[in-house]
Amino acid sequence: MSEQFTLIGLSDSAEPHLDFAAIAAIGASRIFAGGNRHREIVGALLPSTFRWITIAPPIDGVLSQLAEADEPVVVFVSGDPFFYGFGATLQKRFPGVSIQSFPSFHSLQMLAQRCLIPYQSMRHASLTGRSWEELDRALIGGERLIGVLTDTRKTPPEVARRMLDFGYSGYRMVVGEALGGSEERVRHCTLEEAAGMEFGRLNCLLLEATEPPKRRFGIPENLFDGLPGRPNMITKMPFRLAALAALELGRARTFWDVGFCTGSVAIEARLQFPGLAVTAFEKRPECDALLETNARRFGAPGIAKVMGDFLEQNHRALCGSDGVDAVFIGGHGDRLGELFAAVANHLAPGGRLVMNAVRESSASAFAASAARCGMELAEPLRLAVGDHNPVAVMKAAKLNP
C-alpha cells in the first residue's frame, strides 16, 4: 500500500495555479487519482506515462485501488481536501498514512469572495449525497448566513422550494456556477425566483437572511391544527415544555415521540433542539396529515414519521445499536405496560422516558412499569394550569450498567 498521499485542491479553472511543491509532487509521481473533470484540468501536467484512478461511486472500489498502489499517489480534489472532502475519507480508511495537502479555496469561500461577503460566521451545510439534516438544522437555528453545497438532486430550485414550504422565506439566495472556470456565473435571486430557475450542474449557494429569523419557544395549542371535534387531543403548552425539560433533550442525540397526534411535542422538540434526531410514531391515519401540516406551519422540517402500531415496528432498526436517548409517551391505548417494556428495551444507558399522566391510575401504572423494568423513577412533577386537569409529569431513567 502507498505510504504517501499528496492531495491537491483545484478550482474549475482550466489553468490551475499550483504551489511549486505541488507541481514537483506531480512530476515525481506515476499514480494519480481524481474525477474525470480533474483529469481534464491537469492533463497537461501529467508525465508521459501514468496510471489514473477515477474517483467515482462506489467509493469502496476506489479505496481498494488506492490500497493496492505500492508507491506515492497524487489525488486531485475540488477546493480544500478537508472541507467535506476526500482527505477525511483517506484518513479514516488509511490511519497513520502520510498525507500532504495543497488546498485551494473551496467553492463557498470563492462565492463569498465574489460577493464581497465576510464569511467568518457562515454556517456550512452539505447536501452532496447527504440528507437535508445540516441545512434543516441551520434554518431552525436561525443562522443569518448559510453556505450550501448542492448536488444533482438537491439543487438550488429544490432548496428554495423546501425553504418556502416550511416558511423560511426571509432569505435571499446567491448561486455560484462553475466557479473559477471559463463559464463562471454568479446570480442573485429571491427564493421565489430561484424555485423556477435553471442552473448549471456545478454550483453552490449562499443564503443570506433578509430579516431576523423567528424562533419560537412554547407554541400555544390553539395554533395547531387538531383532530376535528377533539380540541383537547393535544399536549398543552405548559405541560409540553415541562415534559421536554424532564427529557433533558439538551444532552440527547435521538428522541421518540410515541403517539404524536397533532405533532406538538415532536415539533417543539425539533425547534428547541435543532441537532436532535426526532422520530414520531402514531397509529391513527388521520394524524398523518396533521403532522405534515403543523410541521410546515411552524418551520420544523426533518421529523421522521412512522405510521402504524408502535409495538409492531422494528425498533432496533429505528434506533440502531446505541439505543434511543429520550422517549415521550403521548398515548398508549391502555397498553402502557407493553409499550413501556418495549421502550425500556431500546433505551440507551441513562436514557429518559417521560409521560404526562392526568389520571392517578396512569401515574401508578407508569411507576409500576418502571419498577418491573429496573428503571429509576423520579419524583413526579405535579402541575395545574388554569381550568385544565392537574397533570403529573412522570419520568423514569434507565440505569447505567
N, C-alpha and C positions, 0 to 999 in steps of 0.2 A: 504494500500500500504506500501511496505517496506520503512523505513526511513533511511536505511543504505545499501549502496552497497560497497563491497570490490572488487577491481579489481586487479587481479594477472596476471602478464605477464609471459609467458612461451616461451622457445625455443622448438626445436624439440627433445631435449634430453629426453630419456626415464627415466632419473633420475634427475628430476628438483632440482635445488639448490635454496631453498626459504629462505626468511627472516624469523626469528623466529616469528615475529609478524604476518606474513602471514600464517605460519603454525598454530599459535594459532587461527586465524580467521577461518581457515578451521575446526579445531576441535570444535569450538563453534557454528558452523552453521549446518543447515539441508537442506537448499535450495541452489543449485548450478546451474550455467549456463555456457555454453561454447559449442564449436564444438565437434563433435564425436572424433576427434583426441585429443583434450584436455582431454576428459574423459578417454581415454586410458592412457594418460601420468600420470594423478593424481589419477587414480582409487584406488591405494593402500593407499592413504592418506585420502580418504573419510570415514566418520563414517559408522557404520553398517547399519543404516537406513538413507536414504536421498532421496531428490527429485531432479531430473536433468532436466533442461530446455535446450533443444538443440537450439543453435543459428544457424539458417539457414534461407534462404529466405522462405516465406516473413517475413521481419523483423518486420512489424506491428504486426503480430501474436505473435512473441517473446516478444515484448514490452508489449502486452496485458497481457501475462502470468506473466511478471515481475511486472506489475501494480497490479495484483491480489495477489501477495505474501504479507503476513502480518507479516513477520519477516525478519531480515537481510539476504541478498543474497550475495554469493561469486560468482564473474564472472571471468572465466578464458579466457584470450585472448592471442594472439600471440604478443610477444615483448612488446612494450610500448603501453599501452591503449590509450594514447593521441597522437599517431602518426598514422594518418589515422585509428584510432581505435574506439572501442566501447565506450570509455569514453565520447567522444563528443556527441555520439548518446544518451547516458543516460542523459547528462546534458541538451540536447535540449528537450527531452521528459519529464524529471522529474526535472524541475528547482527548485533549493533550496534544493534538497535531499542531504544528507550527503554522500560523496564519499571518500573512502580511496584507494590509489593506490600504488601497489608494482610493478614497471615496471621492465622489463628485457631489454637487448639490443634488438632493433628491427633488422630485417634481414639485412637492408642496413648497419647499424653500424657493425654488425657481419662480413659482407662480406668485408667491408673496413679494419676491423681489421685483417682478414685472409690474406689480400693482403698487409698489412702494408702501406695503403694509407691514408695520412692525409685527413680528410673529413670535415674540418670546412667550406670549401667553396662549399660543394656539393649542387647541386640543386636537389630537390626531385620531382618525378613525379609518381603518382599512376595511373595505368591502371586497377586496380582491380574493375571491374564493372563500369568503367568510360570510357569517351571518350578519344581520343588522345590529347586533348587540352593541358594538362600540359606538356607532352613530346614535342609537337609541339612548344610550347612557349619557352621551354628551348633550343631547337635546333635553332630556329630562332634567339634567343637572344645570340647565340654563347657561351653558357656555356661550360666550359672546363671539368667539372666532373658532371655527371648526374646519380643519383641513381633512378632506376625504379622498382616499384612493379608491377608484372605481374599477369595475371590470365590465365584460361584455353583457352581463345580465343586470347588474346593479349600476345602471347608467345614470348620468345627470337627470334625464327626464323621470326615471323611476325614483330617484332620491327626492326630487321635487314633489312628485305625486304622493309619496309616502308622508312627507312632511305636511303637506296640505291636508291629507286625510286625517292626520292626528292633531291638527290645529296649530302646527308650528309655522305659521305664516309670517312671523315677524323677522324674517331673514331675507337677505338678498344673496344671490349666487354669482360667483365668478368661476368660469370654466376655462382651464388652460388645455389646449390641444397640441400634441406633438411638440412639447416644449424643448427648445434647443435645436429643433430641426428646421429644415427649409420651409415646411408647411405650418410653422408655429402660428397659433391664433389664440387670442385671449378675448373672451366675451363676458360682458356684464349683463345680468338679466334678473328679473323678478322670478320668484318660484313659479308663478302662473305662466310666465313666458317660457321658462325652462321646460315645463311639463310638456310643451308642444313642439320643442325644437329638436333638431338632429345635430349630433356632434361626431367628430372623428373618433375612431376606435381607441386611440391612445389619448387619454385625458385624465385630469384630476380636477378637483374643485375646492373652492373656499366658500364657507357660509359665514356671512357677517350679520350679526343681529342689528336690526334697524330700530328696535325698541327694547327696553329692558324685558328679558324673558320673565314670564309669570310662573311662580312656583306656589302651589297650594300646600297648606298644612291643615288638614282636617276639612273634609268636604261635607257640607250639610246633606242629610239623607234625601231631602226633598228635591235635590238637583239630579239625582239618579233616576233613570227610567227603571220602573219596577214591574213586578208581576201584576197584571190587570186585576183589580178588585182585592189585592192583598198588599196594601201600602205598608204594613208592619213587617213584611218579609225582607228586612234589611237590617244589618248591624248598625245601630245608631252611632253617630259620630263620637260621642264621648266614650262609649264602650269599645268602639273600634280602636281608638287611639290608645286606650288603656291596654287592650289585648296586644297591640303591636309593641307597646313598651315592655310588656311581660315576655314577649317572644325574643327580646334582645336582638333585633334584626341587625343592629349595627355591627355585630360580630358574626353574622351568618353569611353563608355563600348561597344557600339554597333554602327555599321556603315553599311549603304547600298550603294552599287554601282549600280545605275539603268541604264541599257543599257551598259553592261560591254564590249561587242565586243571582244577585244583581252584579256581583263582582266588586262590591265596595271595599272589602278587606284586601283583596289582591291588588286592586288599583291603588289604594292608599299606600300599601307596602311598596309597590313599584315606584311611585312618585317620591316617597321619602327616602328610598334606598336604591338609587338607580343602578348600582352594581349588583343587585340581588337577582338571582335567577328564580323567577316566580312561576309556579305551576298551579293552575286552578282546576279543581275537579267538580263535576256536577252531573247528576243523572237525569234531571228534568230537561227534556229537549227544548222547552220554551225559554230556558235560561241561556241557551247558546247565543242567540242574537242579542240578548241583554248585555252580556259581557262585551261583545263586539261594539255595540252602540256606546256603552258607558266608557269603555277604554278610549275610544276615539274622542268622545266629548271632553275628557279630562287629560288627553295627551299622554296616555300610558301604553305605548307600543311594547311589544316583546313579551307579553304574558302568554305562556304556553297553556293551552286549554285541552283538557281531557274530558270527553263526554262519556257517560256510562256509569255503571255501578262501581264505586271506588274499590270494593272488595274483590272485584273481578279483574282489576288492572294488573299489569306486570310491574309491580312496584320496584323491583330490582333494576329493571331496565330504565326506569324513570329517575332513580336517584343515584345509580352507579354503585360502585363498591364502597365509596366513602360514606354513604348514607345521606340523609337529609338533616339539615341543621335545625329547622323550626317548622312547626305544623300548627295551623289553626283549624279547629273543628267548628264549622259554621252550621252543620246539620248532620245528624247521624241516623235519622229514620228509626229510632228506638232500637238501634243495634250498636250502641256505644261500646259495649264490651268487646265485640268483634273488631270494630273499627279501631279502638284504642290498641288492641293487641297487634293488629296489622301495622299500625303506625309505629308502635314501640319497636317492632322487629326491624324497622328500617331507619330508625333514628341514629344519627352519628353519636358517638360518645359525647355526653354533655348537651345533647340536643334537647330542645324545649317543645312541649306540647301544651297548647292553651285552648280553653273553651269558655265561652260566656254562658253561664248557667242561670236561667230565670227561675226554674223550679228547684226546690230543695232536693227532690229526688234525683235530678240530673247531677247536682253537685255531689251527692252521696255516691252515685254510680261512678262518677269520674274518680273520686277518691279511692273507691274500692278497686277500680281498674288499675290505678297507679300502683296500689299495693300488690296486686296479683302480678304485675309486670316488673316488679322490683324497682320502680322509679321513685324518685324523691318528690314528695308533694310539698308545694309551697303554701304559705298561709294565704287563703283566698282574699282577694281584694273585693270588698262589697261596695257597690256604687248605686246611688239612686239619683236620677236626674229628672226634674220636672214631674210630669204625670206618668212617666214610664215606670214599669215594674222594676223593683230592685234587681240588680244583676250581680252575681258572684263571678269574678274573673278567676277561673281555676287554672293552675299551672303545675305541670309535673316535668321533671328533668331526668334524663337518662344518666345514670351514674357512670363515671369513667371506670374502665376495668382496672 
